Amino acid sequence: ETGVTQTPRHLVMGMTNKKSLKCEQHLGHNAMYWYKQSAKKPLELMFVYSLEERVENNSVPSRFSPECPNSSHLFLHLHTLQPEDSALYLCASSLAPLARSTDTQYFGPGTRLTVL
Amino acid sequence: AQTVTQSQPEMSVQEAETVTLSCTYDTSESDYYLFWYKQPPSRQMILVIRQEAYKQQNATENRFSVNFQKAAKSFSLKISDSQLGDAAMYFCAYRSAHAGGTSYGKLTFGQGTILTVHP
């Protein structure tokens, strides 16, 4: 275990549903990340939060809406998704909000999302 | 923009043997960090080893070592005395050392290499 948990581990939803993914880190970190892992593609960074402020949005469609209420929790709210959004969604956290360090990102187990 | 390329989609090794996974990257920056992450089947991705670009010495963590060739922009991972538990998808990743801007904290990953270990 890396100290980062994600729920649910598996989610099946229709295109008209609204659901949320949850990530929690127990490491005292200040930065949290959402990644998308699709088959046969590199991991793609979606969002970065540092000290609860969004610092990067990698041109992600608005049907994905992140929320970071505090430094330990991160959510990804989903609505009107498409079948191509089916993927493994990974959350990660790191200690330092500054890039200039050997700051390591710790990953959660992921949520396997299937959009029907 | 930085890119990371892992040219070996799959590799296999006999238990107790040595295997090397390849990674190349493209960047115009001189200061950055490189990582190898391991993702076992249905398990969490964990850090295997990391390298600071300003260090000439290759990083080593027990049975894992890297061959960092900065001029060639190459960062290979060597696994010695392979064990069954080493079977996983391995990802090479790059992160800029510059704070701020669009490179903030961003890890750029390669496509991954699936490693199979045969008993």
Interface residues (C-beta under 8 A of the other chain):
Chain A: E1 T2 V4 A31 Y33 K40 K41 P42 L43 L45 V48 S50 V55 E56 L90 S94 P97 L98 A99 R100 T102 D103 T104 Q105 Y106 F107 G108 P109 G110
Chain B: V4 Y33 F35 Y37 R43 Q44 M45 I46 L47 R50 E52 F91 R95 S96 A97 H98 A99 G100 T102 S103 Y104 G105 K106 L107 T108 F109 G110 Q111 G112
